[in-house]
Amino acid sequence: MKLHILGICGTFMGSLAQLAKALGHDVSGSDHGVYPPMSDQLEQAGIALTQGFDPSGIPEEVDLVVIGNAMGRGNASVEYVLERGIPYTSGPQWLGEYVLQGRWVLAVAGTHGKTTTASMLAWVLEYAGMSPGYLIGGVPENFTSSATLGESPFFVIEADEYDTAFFDKRSKFVHYRPRTFIANNLEFDHADIFPDLAAIERQFHHVIRTIPQSGQVIRPADCEAIDRVMSMGCWSSQTTFAHERADWQWTMNAPDGSQFDVTARGETHSIDWALSGVHNVSNAVAAMAAAFHVGVSPAVSAEALAQFQSVKRRMERVNPEGTIPVYDDFAHHPTAIATTLEGAKAQSVQAGGRLLAVLEPRSNTMKAGVHRETLAASVDAADGTYWFEPENISWSLSDVVKACRAPAQSYTSTADIVDAVVKDARPGDRILVMSNGGFDNMPRRLAKALEAKYG
């Protein structure tokens, strides 16, 4: 088919485009934000990109338009498709019908850690020789792309609870029909889509209803929201993970989480790896449990995780040779911010330096002020925080700044943040930049400015 994808540079839609190309379809796409790393991957795959949503970017003889969930009524290309009666579908529905049909789907869901956990799981299966397909909302560093068809029945997918499209308000993951399902954690997020946590729990229940009896739900033993989801009904087996009183348990052997033990089925395995933070330890154990469901032993999973290299924009160091390390991270929910900073702080303490955090509250939920009461506490592990206050935020960060445990300041200019951090930072410090958007290329600008000062 000749496919055109609206919103092609999003992590999900860009990955879908690569799968469609690999299946032999003629693929093109358009988006208003074309930037690496996704734009690089698409160009390498030979997919034509158009900047913006002028209808002229849609090919004349297009067979099907795949519409991303960021597109809505009023978008020029969407109106063009509707007016001319061009066949259209959503990304998740296309994926479910053309890629996942007949596959053993291993879906990774949850408020936090979906990308990292899905990357771990795909890598464990790859290491075990199972050649899985996968679609991940990021760029796993153990692989060369964020999606591949694979050469086996197994397919790992990052299962997002965000809605499917302007014409389909069900969560994306309802389309995937998993056989192995990780429900990693569950908190309130996406305030632009869901009125409350109960509405998200209902969507999780919807996907649970699609899992066959031979399938399995892998879930934390200590999450009340997931407990409520399971109480609505579950027709497949369940296995739990947690630091205690669970089927799969972990013990931290290093304060920063770089070394830990996993105990399951009467065996204990030690893992020494490149990641940090208790959240990543939890992610790893969930991935091990999912891999076990498709036949990978805990011993092999432990070997694979020891070689896991994380995901771009997940504690990714952007200046490996720099005097002052600068890291780029995607965390944008208070819980994710806190756990990421706590893991980084443990490493900073061992190194004897300070941890400085630079944050952009960019998500729709953040901009609406849903989490403003918990934001200050989320950066308790930082020794200094630099907040960016965007123009389109509906509230002031001043109260958050005042409530921060350590010195903090807000800025309306990214250039001012760069100047302030460069002025304050000193050798031995570590700088962590956190945003779920481009943030005006903040991590690399900081790295370049620090290099100019310190060499």
Phi, psi and omega in degrees: 000158171263108183254141171235131186248120177271123185085039190288341184269000170294155185299320181288309184292326177294321177293318178300320179300319179294323177293318179298320178297318180294333177281355177100006179281155174272111190243134171223173181192166179219153179198161178268344179235099181253102181211157180296159005274347186294320181299323178296315180299317183294318180295321178295331179277358179079030180260125182285131182246141175240130178281126179091176186243031173296132182304339179297343179284346179274124182301149182300315187261033182295138179270325184205136175253126178261119189256122179290159186284354174276350181274142179217179177300141184101337174294131187302319181289321177298314180297322179298314180298314182293317183296324184264002177066030178287133178303137179217159178209177176264163177298309180300321180292317178300316180299314181298323184276324189254342183242314188273345182303123179082359179267159170273102186271127173252106186255137181244112182241167178141160179293321183235148168083008182300311184297313182294316182293318177297322178295317177301312183297315179299320181291319178300315179294321178296314179299326181281002177082021185264356176044059183286156162277161177199154170221117187233138182280050180181188181243098180292132186285347175279350181237170181266350179210175182268358180204145174205154180285330182077177183232025180217174178292343188278136180220121179263130180224138171286118190255100186273139178272358178297158185289160191283311184192171181296339181255004180212101188269010172288156176295149182307317190291347178297335182280350193268337178049063184288157171255329173240124187230118174266118171258090195292321184184171180202118175224171179285131178203177179056054181296343177284346182247316186249136179286333183198176181295326181300325180293324178289319178301322179296321177293321176297320177297322179301318180286326176302324181293342182267355183277129181291166180299328179282354179280182181213140173256124179252119190216157177291149179276354189229039180236111184296324181295318177293324176301318180295321178299313183293330180291343177286346179133136176211130186249007179238175180286161179230147171223145187246156175222146180182177180281349176199160177050056179210165178295323178239118185238151177233155175229127180284128177255356176217142184302329183270002179082009181283346176222131179204161176251147174238129179242126178205141177054038175080003180243149176238134180232137180261140181232128175239113189221184188270350185268172179219165175096141179296331179296322179285329173298315178299317177302316183296318181293321176298318179297320179298318180295320179294319179296324179296326180297335178252016169104009180266125183290152176304326181296316179292320177300319180297318177298318181295316182295331177297339179253008181287135187249016177073198186227145177303140181069019170240094186051045180272120178282125185265351180225072185306332182260001186288151178294320178247112182297135175239128182243144178251127181221149188271353187304135182215006176246142184310320179296315180294321178299313183297312183293324178294316179293323180296318177296318179292324180295320179300321177291322181294320179297318179297326181274348177084016182242182179267160174245118179251132183248136176238119188232144172239112176283087193256334184297159179300323179295317178297314182298331179281351177083014183299322186256014188294335180287338183250359184294316183299316180293334182293341181253021181303329182285344182279149177267356178185140184228136179241110183262135172263128180253099183290160183296326187267019176276144188267006182211168182264142178277002187300318180293324178296315180300315181296327184275353181294140181296316182257169179309137182212155179207149176250152183221149176255001180232130178292330178296322179294326177295315179302313180300316183293317181294316180297324178293320186274328188290150177216157180308137184104338177284162170232138183243127181242118179260129186232122178193151175258022176224193182289333178049039175055034178058035186306311184303314183285329175294318177296316180300317181294318180293321178292324178295322179296329181276319187252347180081000000 
